[in-house]
Amino acid sequence: MRFGASSYFLKDRCVTEALDFIARLGYDSAEIWMEHYWSGGQRPATIARHARTLGLDLTIHAASYDLNITSTNISIRRESRRQIRSSLQLAAAVGARIVVVHPGALSSSKGDRSATWQSLEETMALLDEWAKEDGVEVGLENMEKRAKEIFVAPDDVTRLFSHPWKHIRLTLDLAHTVTVMDPLSFLNQMRAEWICHVHFSDNTPSTTHLPLGEGQLPVVEILKALSRIYGGIVSLEGYNPGEGEKLLTHNMAYLRHHGFVATP
């Protein structure tokens, strides 16, 4: 496995400055959030060149704030899909192979789950075609167990991947799995061929994204189990205003201490 970090740790800086710090600490990859890209005002070609110079692989976290690709409001649904398409196009422009996409949710806690799931499948069919056109891969992210979420449990993953998608796979967020069941049990129900990308952070019942070793997850055990079925990028997440450097440094020190990243 190789370890990356979300650019959102350093969202107060432009993207290339965030990449500098991520690379300097020894991460192999950076996940650029679309919201960070938009706020930074840099050209895709500039970001792509800088990442190549640093030797960083890039992934893209598609736009997600205030969006819902399964919304019952047709205008919101259309705009959400448009922004996801823009995220795929950015990935192609910067040379990122994987785009993380949130799966949409019920518009109301009393919404029709069957209709929302049908909307999700319709959107995945669109994304499968768009991903083919843009030469990228979509990693649909499993979400936390909350009232409006529809893509959270192993059964949801199994159901979605009963379809023969060509360019849709899974971004497995291991911190989210603990809201459903034991993360190791969740992981044991995943097929290796489904997973194209992984998100990870520590967790407590009240806080989802914590620095490694500062929550209640058996981090070392989970990463060892993951390594038996997955060899791609594990992108670390977490954000506290003004603490990006501290959190990134802590996570890398943890990975080195436990032998997941070699000491330079």
Phi, psi and omega per residue, in radians:
M1 nan 2.666 3.047
R2 -2.125 2.593 -3.026
F3 -1.967 2.381 3.097
G4 -2.208 -3.125 -3.135
A5 -2.499 2.554 3.079
S6 -1.195 2.394 3.070
S7 -1.168 -0.268 -3.083
Y8 -1.201 -0.326 3.010
F9 -0.950 -0.559 -3.043
L10 -2.152 0.751 -3.024
K11 -1.211 -0.211 3.100
D12 -1.384 -0.095 3.111
R13 -1.921 2.893 3.017
C14 -1.222 2.868 -3.021
V15 -1.071 -0.780 -3.083
T16 -1.138 -0.601 3.077
E17 -1.175 -0.659 3.066
A18 -1.116 -0.734 3.112
L19 -1.072 -0.686 3.118
D20 -0.975 -0.857 -3.076
F21 -1.205 -0.719 3.127
I22 -1.049 -0.780 3.136
A23 -1.183 -0.695 -3.101
R24 -1.076 -0.560 3.131
L25 -1.336 -0.280 3.105
G26 1.881 0.158 3.059
Y27 -1.247 2.615 -3.130
D28 -1.574 -0.304 -2.973
S29 -2.590 2.733 3.021
A30 -2.315 2.407 3.090
E31 -1.828 1.942 -3.091
I32 -1.524 2.109 3.055
W33 -1.382 2.398 -3.139
M34 -1.004 -0.692 3.137
E35 -1.081 -0.614 3.082
H36 -1.208 -0.770 3.111
Y37 -1.023 -0.807 -3.120
W38 -1.097 -0.694 -3.095
S39 -1.288 -0.427 -3.054
G40 -1.410 -0.455 3.053
G41 1.228 0.408 3.137
Q42 -1.754 2.652 3.140
R43 -1.297 2.561 3.079
P44 -0.973 -0.694 -3.123
A45 -1.107 -0.638 3.108
T46 -1.128 -0.780 3.138
I47 -1.130 -0.759 -3.119
A48 -1.080 -0.805 3.132
R49 -1.077 -0.730 -3.098
H50 -1.150 -0.745 3.119
A51 -1.090 -0.710 3.112
R52 -1.103 -0.730 3.120
T53 -1.065 -0.664 -3.125
L54 -1.423 -0.216 -3.077
G55 1.300 0.453 -3.135
L56 -1.674 2.297 2.891
D57 -1.354 2.559 3.131
L58 -2.013 2.518 2.870
T59 -2.210 2.868 -3.133
I60 -2.114 2.328 2.955
H61 -1.688 1.980 -3.080
A62 -1.038 2.749 3.055
A63 -0.887 2.414 -3.101
S64 -2.488 -0.385 -3.062
Y65 -1.205 2.214 3.089
D66 1.086 0.360 3.132
L67 -1.910 2.751 3.051
N68 -2.726 1.799 -3.073
I69 -1.236 -0.142 3.092
T70 -2.027 0.307 -3.092
S71 -1.013 2.518 3.039
T72 -1.329 -0.243 3.050
N73 -1.477 1.943 -2.982
I74 -1.063 -0.600 3.139
S75 -1.194 -0.714 3.092
I76 -1.159 -0.726 3.125
R77 -1.083 -0.773 3.132
R78 -1.108 -0.803 -3.127
E79 -1.147 -0.658 3.101
S80 -1.078 -0.795 3.125
R81 -1.136 -0.649 3.116
R82 -1.088 -0.726 -3.126
Q83 -1.243 -0.554 3.044
I84 -1.148 -0.732 3.099
R85 -1.042 -0.721 3.090
S86 -1.062 -0.615 3.124
S87 -1.153 -0.711 3.085
L88 -1.118 -0.691 -3.141
Q89 -1.182 -0.639 3.050
L90 -1.103 -0.749 3.123
A91 -0.976 -0.804 3.124
A92 -1.071 -0.668 -3.080
A93 -1.234 -0.548 -3.103
V94 -1.750 0.001 3.115
G95 1.430 0.423 3.089
A96 -1.571 2.330 -3.086
R97 -1.499 -0.518 -2.988
I98 -2.045 2.385 3.064
V99 -2.140 2.077 3.105
V100 -1.428 2.283 -3.100
V101 -2.242 2.352 3.023
H102 -1.388 2.557 -2.927
P103 -1.495 0.034 -3.041
G104 1.451 2.983 -3.051
A105 -2.736 3.003 3.032
L106 -1.080 2.533 3.070
S107 -1.344 -0.355 3.108
S108 -2.513 2.606 3.115
S109 -1.081 -0.296 3.089
K110 -1.851 0.329 -3.118
G111 -1.231 2.971 -3.106
D112 -1.477 1.857 -3.096
R113 -1.136 -0.647 -3.136
S114 -1.118 -0.789 3.134
A115 -1.163 -0.659 3.132
T116 -1.179 -0.677 3.091
W117 -1.127 -0.697 3.089
Q118 -1.068 -0.700 3.098
S119 -1.117 -0.673 3.085
L120 -1.066 -0.801 -3.132
E121 -1.126 -0.669 3.084
E122 -1.100 -0.711 3.128
T123 -1.177 -0.690 3.120
M124 -1.100 -0.608 3.087
A125 -1.114 -0.717 3.066
L126 -1.094 -0.814 -3.106
L127 -1.134 -0.587 3.102
D128 -1.067 -0.719 3.109
E129 -1.239 -0.761 -3.139
W130 -1.117 -0.714 3.138
A131 -1.091 -0.677 3.075
K132 -1.067 -0.808 -3.132
E133 -1.091 -0.650 -3.063
D134 -1.599 -0.105 3.111
G135 1.218 0.623 -3.138
V136 -2.235 3.133 3.120
E137 -2.228 2.366 3.111
V138 -1.633 2.268 3.013
G139 -1.922 1.796 -3.137
L140 -1.303 2.258 -3.006
E141 -1.635 2.236 2.993
N142 -1.219 2.401 -3.007
M143 -1.816 3.019 3.053
E144 -1.211 2.689 3.098
K145 -1.345 1.805 3.092
R146 -2.406 2.906 -2.945
A147 -0.968 -0.694 -3.021
K148 -1.654 -0.165 -3.068
E149 -1.324 2.528 -3.109
I150 -2.111 -0.154 -3.094
F151 -2.163 1.442 -2.998
V152 -2.309 -0.578 -2.938
A153 -1.872 2.836 3.085
P154 -0.943 -0.648 3.111
D155 -1.095 -0.602 3.098
D156 -1.161 -0.721 3.120
V157 -1.122 -0.797 3.125
T158 -1.037 -0.743 -3.131
R159 -1.108 -0.798 -3.108
L160 -1.113 -0.707 -3.065
F161 -1.560 0.269 2.894
S162 -1.336 -0.228 3.079
H163 -1.532 2.568 -3.105
P164 -1.497 1.021 3.118
W165 -1.074 2.581 3.106
K166 -1.696 -0.557 -3.021
H167 -2.310 0.289 3.095
I168 -1.958 2.156 3.066
R169 -2.373 -2.841 -2.995
L170 -1.956 2.288 2.809
T171 -1.656 1.907 -3.077
L172 -1.505 1.908 3.067
D173 -1.631 1.842 -3.044
L174 -1.263 -0.465 3.067
A175 -1.222 -0.547 3.097
H176 -1.245 -0.536 -3.047
T177 -1.082 -0.522 -3.075
V178 -1.153 -0.319 3.074
T179 -1.353 -0.150 -3.124
V180 -1.898 -0.811 -3.087
M181 -2.915 -3.106 3.053
D182 -1.013 2.253 -3.084
P183 -0.999 -0.613 3.126
L184 -1.186 -0.638 3.079
S185 -1.166 -0.709 3.088
F186 -1.071 -0.834 -3.113
L187 -1.055 -0.667 -3.125
N188 -1.130 -0.317 3.138
Q189 -1.668 0.023 3.133
M190 -1.630 2.466 3.021
R191 -1.576 2.390 -3.087
A192 -0.975 -0.641 -3.068
E193 -1.246 -0.276 3.081
W194 -1.306 -0.561 -2.902
I195 -1.535 2.146 3.050
C196 -1.961 -0.215 -3.036
H197 -2.838 2.689 -3.134
V198 -2.347 2.397 2.942
H199 -1.872 2.507 -3.139
F200 -2.599 2.552 2.999
S201 -2.898 2.910 3.068
D202 -1.412 3.095 -2.912
N203 -2.776 2.550 2.871
T204 -2.268 2.945 3.128
P205 -0.987 -0.446 -3.085
S206 -1.791 -0.279 -3.076
T207 -2.365 2.164 -3.026
T208 -1.430 -0.798 -2.995
H209 -1.960 1.722 3.141
L210 -2.076 2.814 3.038
P211 -1.057 2.631 -3.137
L212 -1.038 2.334 3.118
G213 1.490 -0.015 -3.111
E214 -1.949 0.173 3.069
G215 -2.108 -2.594 -3.067
Q216 -1.981 0.056 -3.124
L217 -1.381 2.555 2.999
P218 -1.379 1.327 -2.941
V219 -0.979 -0.857 -3.083
V220 -1.104 -0.761 -3.139
E221 -1.105 -0.725 3.141
I222 -1.133 -0.802 -3.123
L223 -1.133 -0.647 3.095
K224 -1.146 -0.731 3.111
A225 -1.143 -0.712 3.116
L226 -1.065 -0.712 -3.076
S227 -1.104 -0.313 -3.140
R228 -1.358 -0.302 -3.137
I229 -2.184 -0.071 -2.981
Y230 -2.524 2.344 -3.135
G231 -2.187 0.241 -3.086
G232 -1.599 -2.647 -3.067
I233 -1.478 2.317 2.956
V234 -1.886 1.931 -3.067
S235 -1.696 2.095 -3.097
L236 -1.461 2.479 -3.079
E237 -2.192 2.866 3.100
G238 2.507 2.519 -3.125
Y239 -2.659 2.206 2.920
N240 -2.308 2.222 -3.083
P241 -0.924 2.259 3.076
G242 1.389 -0.004 -3.080
E243 -2.036 0.290 -3.055
G244 -1.027 -0.847 -3.134
E245 -1.066 -0.772 -3.138
K246 -1.057 -0.785 -3.094
L247 -1.204 -0.758 3.104
L248 -1.079 -0.734 3.139
T249 -1.154 -0.747 3.113
H250 -1.049 -0.830 -3.092
N251 -1.105 -0.722 3.113
M252 -1.160 -0.705 3.097
A253 -1.065 -0.676 3.115
Y254 -1.111 -0.813 -3.134
L255 -1.091 -0.704 3.108
R256 -1.178 -0.745 -3.114
H257 -1.043 -0.627 -3.090
H258 -1.680 0.155 3.000
G259 1.409 0.254 3.126
F260 -1.471 -0.398 3.075
V261 -2.277 2.326 -3.118
A262 -1.194 2.497 3.047
T263 -1.329 2.243 -3.094
P264 -1.171 nan nan
